[in-house]
Amino acid sequence: MASGAGKSAAVALLALNVILYFTVMAIASWAVNHGIERSHETASVLSLPAKIFPIYFPFGNKATGFVVILSLIAGVVGITTSISGITNVIQWNSPNLHAAASSALVSLLLTLLAMGFACKEIDLGWTDSNLRTLETMLILVTGTQLFCTAAIHVGVNDVVAREKGII
């Protein structure tokens, strides 16, 4: 792969991921805030184990809490790794690309975990339109993060091969 094409593809995907992760983080933040504001009035009638958890989500189904919390974590980690990945990929040398590749992999794994719970929430059914938007955005950002991670790893292989004089 020519280094210019890999570099531009990785930067474009990382910039797209910043926007997608920000959207995921905003929707998940809204859901957590909504859950905190409404938990006192709705959880007061629940039995004891449900009263212990400080956030009760009065919307969605049984997987909603996991989806919202994990997507909030994945959004924060995804934004930070995408922004630092842009600066690392722009420099396009071996140490910076290795750092970008490892952080992109961590972000991909967290996003896959959140997407897995989102798929379970879709399977259980009956979700609010905001949660359906969050589930859709998680699926989209997982795909773009997968392509971004692959582009960065191909760039790492290209740069290491050029440094060793193989190509």
C-alpha positions as CSV (number, residue, x, y, z in Angstrom):
1,M,0.0,0.0,0.0
2,A,1.4,3.4,-0.9
3,S,2.0,5.3,2.3
4,G,0.0,8.4,1.1
5,A,-3.1,6.4,0.5
6,G,-2.9,4.6,3.9
7,K,-2.2,7.8,5.7
8,S,-5.1,9.7,4.1
9,A,-7.6,6.8,4.7
10,A,-6.6,6.4,8.3
11,V,-6.9,10.2,9.0
12,A,-10.3,10.3,7.3
13,L,-11.6,7.3,9.2
14,L,-10.2,8.7,12.5
15,A,-11.9,12.1,11.8
16,L,-15.2,10.3,11.1
17,N,-14.8,8.3,14.3
18,V,-14.4,11.5,16.3
19,I,-17.8,12.6,15.1
20,L,-19.5,9.2,15.5
21,Y,-18.0,8.7,19.0
22,F,-19.1,12.2,20.0
23,T,-22.7,11.4,18.9
24,V,-22.6,8.1,20.8
25,M,-21.3,9.8,23.9
26,A,-23.9,12.6,23.7
27,I,-26.8,10.1,23.4
28,A,-25.4,7.9,26.2
29,S,-24.9,10.9,28.4
30,W,-28.5,12.0,27.9
31,A,-29.7,8.5,28.8
32,V,-27.6,8.4,32.0
33,N,-28.9,11.9,32.9
34,H,-32.5,10.9,32.2
35,G,-32.0,7.7,34.2
36,I,-30.6,9.6,37.2
37,E,-33.4,12.2,37.2
38,R,-36.2,9.7,37.0
39,S,-34.7,7.0,39.1
40,H,-35.9,8.3,42.5
41,E,-39.6,8.3,41.5
42,T,-39.6,5.1,39.6
43,A,-37.3,3.0,41.7
44,S,-39.0,3.8,45.0
45,V,-41.7,1.2,44.2
46,L,-39.2,-1.6,43.3
47,S,-38.0,-4.4,45.5
48,L,-34.7,-4.1,47.5
49,P,-32.1,-5.3,45.0
50,A,-33.2,-2.8,42.4
51,K,-33.2,0.1,44.9
52,I,-29.5,-0.5,45.6
53,F,-28.3,0.4,42.1
54,P,-28.1,4.2,41.9
55,I,-29.3,4.5,38.3
56,Y,-32.6,2.8,37.3
57,F,-33.5,3.2,33.6
58,P,-37.2,3.7,33.4
59,F,-37.1,3.1,29.6
60,G,-35.8,0.3,27.5
61,N,-35.4,-3.3,28.6
62,K,-33.1,-5.3,30.9
63,A,-30.0,-4.7,28.7
64,T,-30.4,-0.9,28.6
65,G,-28.2,-0.2,31.6
66,F,-25.3,-2.2,30.2
67,V,-25.6,-0.6,26.8
68,V,-25.8,2.9,28.1
69,I,-22.9,2.6,30.5
70,L,-20.6,0.7,28.1
71,S,-21.4,3.0,25.2
72,L,-20.5,6.0,27.4
73,I,-17.2,4.4,28.3
74,A,-16.6,3.4,24.7
75,G,-17.4,6.9,23.5
76,V,-15.0,8.6,25.9
77,V,-12.2,6.2,25.1
78,G,-13.0,6.3,21.4
79,I,-12.9,10.1,21.2
80,T,-9.6,10.3,23.1
81,T,-7.9,7.5,21.0
82,S,-9.2,9.0,17.8
83,I,-7.9,12.4,18.5
84,S,-4.5,11.1,19.7
85,G,-4.5,8.7,16.7
86,I,-4.9,11.6,14.3
87,T,-1.8,13.2,15.7
88,N,0.1,9.9,15.6
89,V,-0.9,9.0,12.1
90,I,0.0,12.4,10.7
91,Q,3.6,11.9,11.8
92,W,3.6,8.4,10.1
93,N,6.6,6.8,11.7
94,S,7.0,3.5,13.4
95,P,6.7,4.4,17.1
96,N,3.7,6.7,16.5
97,L,1.9,4.2,14.3
98,H,2.4,1.5,16.9
99,A,0.9,3.7,19.5
100,A,-2.0,4.5,17.2
101,A,-2.5,0.8,16.4
102,S,-2.6,-0.3,20.0
103,S,-5.0,2.5,21.1
104,A,-7.3,1.8,18.1
105,L,-7.4,-1.8,19.1
106,V,-8.4,-1.0,22.6
107,S,-11.1,1.3,21.4
108,L,-12.3,-1.3,18.9
109,L,-12.6,-3.9,21.7
110,L,-14.6,-1.6,24.0
111,T,-16.9,-0.6,21.1
112,L,-17.4,-4.3,20.2
113,L,-18.4,-5.0,23.8
114,A,-20.9,-2.1,23.8
115,M,-22.2,-3.2,20.4
116,G,-22.7,-6.7,21.7
117,F,-24.9,-5.5,24.4
118,A,-26.7,-3.2,21.9
119,C,-27.4,-6.3,19.8
120,K,-28.8,-8.1,22.9
121,E,-31.0,-5.1,23.5
122,I,-32.3,-5.2,20.0
123,D,-33.0,-8.9,20.4
124,L,-34.9,-8.3,23.6
125,G,-37.0,-5.6,21.9
126,W,-39.1,-2.6,23.0
127,T,-36.7,0.3,23.1
128,D,-37.2,4.0,22.9
129,S,-36.3,5.9,19.7
130,N,-33.3,7.5,21.3
131,L,-32.0,4.0,22.3
132,R,-32.5,2.8,18.8
133,T,-30.4,5.7,17.6
134,L,-27.7,4.8,20.1
135,E,-27.8,1.2,18.9
136,T,-27.5,2.2,15.3
137,M,-24.7,4.6,16.0
138,L,-22.8,1.9,17.9
139,I,-23.1,-0.5,15.0
140,L,-21.9,2.2,12.6
141,V,-19.0,3.3,14.8
142,T,-17.9,-0.4,15.3
143,G,-17.6,-0.8,11.5
144,T,-15.7,2.4,11.0
145,Q,-13.4,1.6,13.9
146,L,-12.7,-1.8,12.5
147,F,-11.7,-0.3,9.1
148,C,-9.7,2.4,10.9
149,T,-7.8,-0.2,13.0
150,A,-7.1,-2.3,9.9
151,A,-5.9,0.8,7.9
152,I,-3.5,1.7,10.8
153,H,-2.2,-1.9,11.1
154,V,-1.6,-2.0,7.3
155,G,0.3,1.3,7.7
156,V,2.4,-0.2,10.5
157,N,3.3,-3.1,8.3
158,D,4.2,-0.8,5.5
159,V,6.4,1.5,7.5
160,V,8.2,-1.4,9.3
161,A,8.8,-3.1,5.9
162,R,10.2,0.2,4.5
163,E,12.5,0.7,7.5
164,K,13.9,-2.8,7.2
165,G,14.4,-2.3,3.5
166,I,12.2,-5.2,2.4
167,I,10.2,-3.1,-0.1
